[in-house]
Amino acid sequence: MSKLPAPRLKAFLDALPKTETHLHIEGALPYELLQKQDNAQWARPPLSWAPDYKFGSFAQFEEELLTMATQWYISPERYHEAARIVFRRLYEEQHVRYVETSFASGMVEFLGLNGQGIIDAIKHAAPQGMVVKVFMGIHHAGYNERTRGWIEESVQWPHLDGIDLHGQETDPVGEWAPRLWEKARANGMITKAHAGEFAGPEFVRYAVDDLQVTRIQHGVRAVQDPAFLEELHQRGIAFDICPISNVKLDVVPTMREHPIRRLVDAGFTCTVSTDDPLSFGNQLHEEYQALHDELDFTVEELGELAKNGFRVALIPDELRQRHLDEIDRVVADFAG
């Protein structure tokens, strides 16, 4: 079908129930909270919000994000205040009904924060009608002498829903990770890993073979190995993809070249999220709009991407079906 005109596409995306399955809470900090704290320092939004901006490296991105995030996130109460704004806007302005967000274990380590307090603060910020699941992201070098004790305990924290592997993929991961990921699953948690963003298919293989995850954050470089890609498809691996993040971090040169089209056409379960809006200046509807405008995703295909978020969601089947049915109704109203 032909592309929708801009006003009708906006109406469709406004009505479409959606999920955020790849959202870093530190990277989602509402910028006005920084301005409220120090308007002189944060008077202007980051240069990285410009549509054509490209980060020079992952290190540059991480340094800039942490410079902003650590100015605000100094207590569980600050997490709650920020999350309350983030979730309300997602619920009211983006029609998001389910969120999986992660917080960085490094914030617990370096700032001396209470991890369980952060989890509770984030969850209590969810508006009625939205389900929020919280993951702890552990960097490749995040498990060490100082953190070993409480990280081992964390996979038994009652309100933590899972763990995720964060950080620069080219850095080594110790032998602790596969064992900890297995321990988390044994305790009923969901495990994820960032892979296939800056490193190639070999790190995706580490994530699915050694860490035994079925949810990959990003994963787009897996397309570089067609045989392995087929293996991933047979194993039912899902990709939580953030297209605008991938372009601004130069994981892919342009949106038109983004591998999500190839992954969807190959039958993969792909979801769409924003990653770190504090750094990229993006909103969820802009991710869907970019796929429609640049990669010719139809209304039906955008509906399937939205459905995938609920298909992988950690929610009761009855609630899942309710959202899937609503998506079908919205797509039917706008298709054709």
C-alpha positions in Angstrom: 0.0 0.0 0.0 1.1 3.6 -0.4 2.4 5.7 2.5 -0.1 7.4 4.8 -0.1 11.2 4.6 1.5 12.8 7.7 -1.7 13.7 9.6 -3.2 10.3 9.1 0.0 8.5 10.1 0.1 10.6 13.3 -3.4 9.7 14.1 -2.6 6.0 13.5 0.5 6.1 15.7 -1.4 8.0 18.4 -4.1 5.3 18.5 -1.7 2.3 18.3 -1.0 0.6 21.7 2.7 0.3 22.0 5.5 -1.0 24.3 9.0 0.1 25.3 11.0 -3.1 25.7 14.4 -1.5 25.5 14.6 1.7 27.6 17.4 2.7 30.0 15.9 4.7 32.8 19.1 6.8 33.2 19.0 7.5 29.5 15.4 8.5 29.6 15.9 11.3 32.1 13.5 14.2 31.3 15.8 17.0 30.3 13.7 19.6 32.1 14.7 18.1 35.4 18.3 19.0 34.6 17.2 22.5 33.7 15.2 22.8 36.9 18.3 21.8 38.8 20.8 24.1 36.9 19.2 26.1 34.1 22.5 27.9 33.3 24.4 24.7 32.7 21.6 22.9 30.9 19.9 25.8 29.1 20.1 24.2 25.7 19.3 20.6 24.7 22.3 18.4 23.7 23.6 18.8 20.2 22.9 15.1 19.8 19.2 15.8 19.5 19.7 17.2 16.0 18.2 14.7 13.5 21.4 14.3 11.5 23.8 14.0 14.5 26.3 11.2 14.7 28.3 10.2 17.8 32.0 9.7 17.2 32.2 6.6 19.3 30.3 4.6 21.9 32.7 6.0 24.5 31.7 9.5 23.6 28.0 8.6 23.9 28.5 6.9 27.2 30.5 9.7 28.7 28.0 12.4 27.7 25.0 10.4 28.9 26.6 9.6 32.3 27.6 13.3 32.7 23.9 14.2 32.5 22.4 11.2 34.3 24.7 11.4 37.3 23.8 15.0 37.9 20.2 13.8 38.7 20.2 10.2 39.8 21.6 10.4 43.3 18.8 8.7 45.3 15.8 6.3 44.8 13.6 9.3 45.2 15.2 11.0 42.2 14.6 7.8 40.2 10.9 7.9 41.2 10.5 11.5 40.2 12.1 11.0 36.8 10.3 7.7 36.1 6.9 9.2 37.1 7.4 11.8 34.3 8.7 9.3 31.8 5.9 6.8 32.3 3.2 9.4 32.4 4.3 10.8 29.0 4.6 7.4 27.5 1.2 6.5 28.7 -0.6 9.7 27.8 1.3 10.9 24.7 2.6 7.7 23.1 -0.1 5.2 24.0 2.4 2.9 25.7 0.9 0.3 28.0 3.9 -1.9 28.8 7.5 -1.0 29.6 10.7 -2.9 30.3 13.3 -0.6 31.7 16.8 -1.2 33.1 18.9 0.7 35.6 22.7 0.5 35.7 24.3 -1.5 38.4 27.2 1.0 38.2 24.8 3.6 39.8 24.6 1.2 42.8 28.3 0.7 42.9 29.7 4.2 42.3 27.0 6.3 44.0 26.3 3.9 46.8 22.6 3.7 46.1 20.2 1.0 47.3 19.4 -1.3 44.4 16.1 -2.6 45.8 15.2 0.9 46.6 15.7 2.0 43.0 13.5 -0.9 41.7 10.7 -0.1 44.1 11.0 3.6 43.2 10.7 2.9 39.5 7.8 0.5 39.8 5.8 2.8 42.1 6.0 5.5 39.4 3.9 3.5 36.9 0.5 5.1 36.2 -2.6 2.9 36.5 -3.1 0.9 33.3 0.7 0.6 32.6 2.8 -2.5 33.5 6.4 -1.8 34.2 9.1 -4.5 34.5 12.6 -3.6 35.9 15.9 -5.1 34.8 19.3 -4.5 36.2 22.0 -3.9 33.6 25.4 -5.2 34.6 28.4 -3.9 32.5 31.0 -6.3 31.2 33.4 -5.3 34.0 30.6 -4.7 36.5 31.2 -7.8 38.5 34.2 -7.4 40.7 35.6 -7.7 44.2 33.5 -4.7 45.4 30.2 -5.8 43.8 30.3 -9.6 43.9 28.3 -9.9 47.1 25.3 -7.8 46.3 25.2 -8.7 42.6 25.0 -12.4 43.7 22.2 -11.4 46.0 20.4 -9.3 43.4 19.1 -12.3 41.4 17.0 -13.1 44.5 15.6 -9.6 45.0 11.8 -10.1 45.0 10.9 -7.1 42.8 13.7 -7.4 40.2 12.3 -8.9 37.0 15.6 -9.8 35.3 19.1 -8.9 34.3 20.7 -7.5 31.2 24.3 -7.3 30.0 25.3 -3.7 29.3 28.4 -1.9 28.0 31.0 -2.0 25.3 30.7 -5.3 23.5 34.4 -5.5 22.7 35.3 -5.6 26.4 35.8 -9.1 27.8 33.2 -10.7 30.0 34.3 -12.9 32.8 33.3 -16.5 33.6 30.9 -15.1 36.2 28.3 -14.1 33.6 27.0 -17.4 32.3 26.7 -18.8 35.9 24.9 -15.6 37.1 22.5 -15.6 34.1 21.7 -19.3 34.8 21.1 -18.5 38.5 18.8 -15.6 37.6 16.7 -17.8 35.3 16.5 -20.5 38.0 15.0 -17.9 40.3 12.3 -17.1 37.7 13.9 -14.0 36.2 14.2 -13.1 32.5 17.6 -12.6 31.1 18.7 -10.4 28.2 22.0 -9.1 26.7 23.1 -6.2 24.6 24.8 -7.8 21.6 25.2 -7.3 17.9 25.3 -3.5 18.2 29.0 -2.7 17.8 30.4 -6.2 17.8 29.5 -8.6 15.1 27.6 -11.9 15.1 30.3 -13.6 17.2 29.1 -11.7 20.3 25.5 -12.5 19.6 26.5 -16.1 19.6 28.1 -15.6 23.0 24.9 -14.1 24.2 22.7 -17.0 23.0 25.1 -19.9 23.5 26.9 -18.9 26.7 24.4 -16.7 28.4 21.5 -18.6 26.9 19.3 -15.5 26.3 16.4 -15.4 23.9 16.0 -11.7 24.1 18.8 -9.7 22.4 19.0 -5.9 22.8 19.8 -4.5 19.3 21.3 -7.6 17.6 21.3 -5.9 14.2 24.8 -7.0 13.2 23.7 -10.6 13.3 22.7 -10.1 9.6 26.4 -10.2 8.7 26.3 -14.0 9.0 23.3 -15.4 7.0 23.9 -19.0 8.2 23.9 -17.9 11.9 20.9 -15.6 11.3 18.9 -18.7 10.2 20.0 -20.5 13.3 18.8 -17.6 15.4 15.5 -17.7 13.6 15.1 -21.4 14.3 15.9 -20.8 18.0 13.2 -18.2 18.2 15.5 -15.3 19.2 13.7 -11.9 19.6 15.4 -8.6 18.9 14.6 -5.4 20.9 15.7 -2.8 18.3 16.2 0.9 18.6 16.5 2.2 15.0 17.2 5.9 15.7 19.8 5.0 18.3 21.5 2.7 15.7 21.7 5.5 13.2 23.0 8.1 15.6 25.6 5.8 17.0 26.6 4.9 13.4 25.8 1.2 13.9 24.1 1.6 10.5 24.8 4.5 8.1 21.3 5.6 7.4 17.7 4.5 8.3 17.2 3.3 4.8 20.0 0.8 5.4 18.7 -0.4 8.7 18.6 -4.3 9.0 15.3 -4.3 10.7 13.6 -4.6 7.3 15.6 -7.7 6.6 14.9 -9.2 10.0 11.2 -8.6 9.7 11.1 -10.0 6.2 12.9 -13.1 7.5 10.2 -13.7 10.1 12.0 -12.5 13.3 10.2 -11.2 16.3 11.4 -7.6 16.5 10.2 -4.9 18.8 10.8 -1.1 18.5 12.0 1.1 21.4 13.9 4.4 22.0 17.0 3.2 24.0 18.2 6.5 25.5 16.0 9.5 24.6 18.1 11.8 26.8 21.0 11.3 24.3 19.1 10.9 21.1 16.2 13.3 21.6 13.8 10.7 20.2 10.2 9.7 20.9 8.7 6.3 20.3 6.3 7.5 17.6 9.3 8.9 15.7 10.8 5.4 15.6 7.6 4.0 13.9 7.4 7.0 11.6 11.0 6.5 10.5 10.3 2.9 9.6 7.2 4.0 7.6 8.9 6.9 5.8 12.3 5.4 5.2 11.8 1.6 5.0 8.3 1.5 3.6 6.7 -0.3 6.6 3.0 -0.6 6.0 0.3 0.0 8.6 -0.1 -3.7 9.0 3.7 -4.2 9.5 3.8 -1.4 12.1 0.9 -3.1 13.8 2.9 -6.4 13.9 5.9 -4.6 15.4 3.6 -3.2 18.1 2.1 -6.7 18.6 5.6 -8.2 19.1 6.1 -5.9 22.1 3.1 -7.5 23.8 4.0 -11.0 22.6 7.3 -10.9 24.5 5.8 -8.9 27.4 5.8 -10.4 30.9 2.0 -10.1 31.3 -0.9 -12.5 31.8 -2.2 -14.0 28.5 -5.6 -12.4 29.0 -4.1 -8.9 29.1 -1.8 -9.7 26.2 -4.8 -10.8 24.1 -6.6 -7.6 25.0 -3.8 -5.5 23.7 -3.4 -7.6 20.5 -7.1 -7.3 19.8 -7.0 -3.5 20.2 -4.0 -3.3 17.8 -6.1 -5.3 15.2 -8.9 -2.8 15.6 -6.7 0.2 15.1 -4.9 -1.3 12.1 -8.3 -2.2 10.5 -9.4 1.4 10.9 -6.3 2.8 9.1 -5.4 0.0 6.6 -6.6 0.0 3.0 
